[in-house]
Amino acid sequence: MIRRLNQITARWLFVLLAGAIAAGWWHSAPLAPFAHLAPYLLAVMIFAVASSLDFGAFRRAGAEPGLWLRSFLLSYIPFPAMAWVAGRLLFPGDPLLRLGLMLLALVPTANTSTVYTALAGGDVAFALTGIALGNILLPVVLMVFFAVQGAEASVSPAVVWRTLALFVMLPTVSGVALGTRLGAEQAKPGTPTPGAVWLSVAPLVARACVMGILLLNAAALQAQMELRVAQLVVLGLALVSMEGIMYLLSGSWTLRRLPERLDQGKALCFLHATRNTALAVALASTALGPQASLPAMVAFLLQEPLAAAVAALVLARLRIRQAAAD
């Protein structure tokens, strides 16, 4: 039953999440008062995702520290730079939208990057290592972000630290610790343990929390701001352009740096170009306000179809080359 639910929700995740946004938008009045629960859903989501990882990811990453360092520099320099330029040019009078764009550019990769890595025939284990490292690096990146940008929106340092400590750092560390312990239990022969049951349920918990986050923030957005179609179109075009450039940069970089490791190069493309939009939504709405979560909400609706299209294109090109070789 649980396995079947995992398959169904994984296959229809984009539709489910888009439906959550629509439901929150149309039923804003009864839902908006509960928007303060989004950070707690974020903490549960992070814990559930982190519990599927283990400290072995960091040992594996330690074998190639130079590669991961260059990878994170590529991920955390061009994307934020484009977000800063786009914010200044397109939304000069809206500091919260600018901050939301920057925050989106700095959060870790989307957990669904493993799905698109698999669709493109890439190295999923390598992608999981990148996700684990990105989640651990997140508090440091956010502290720098709020120190540099937070003054523009008069962000309270106490709110930032409380958000990071309670809703990001604690669930990440405790989740990875649990995942390491459960991984050791799984390696032992015997009957299924409660830990095995949790590992099968954890993806469902994480997806339900993401739906809740998007539902509540869509309701808060509808209740507290007036959206303009032109603004949404401009924001959407900017985000698609930024992510498209990241795919091109990452593809070029991996071909030069990893010419013999194309499977890992495919994983890096999605690690560099996608962002954890649910995390960005929850952080933006908690520390900055609902309007700052708008870029991440729009990014969610765009980046999943874009990533699926890129994965399909990569796979199609691979099949063409295989057919030519045969």
Salt bridges, closest charged atoms under 4 A:
GLU64 OE2 - ARG261 NH1 2.78
GLU152 OE2 - ARG98 NH2 2.18
GLU185 OE2 - ARG181 NE 3.91
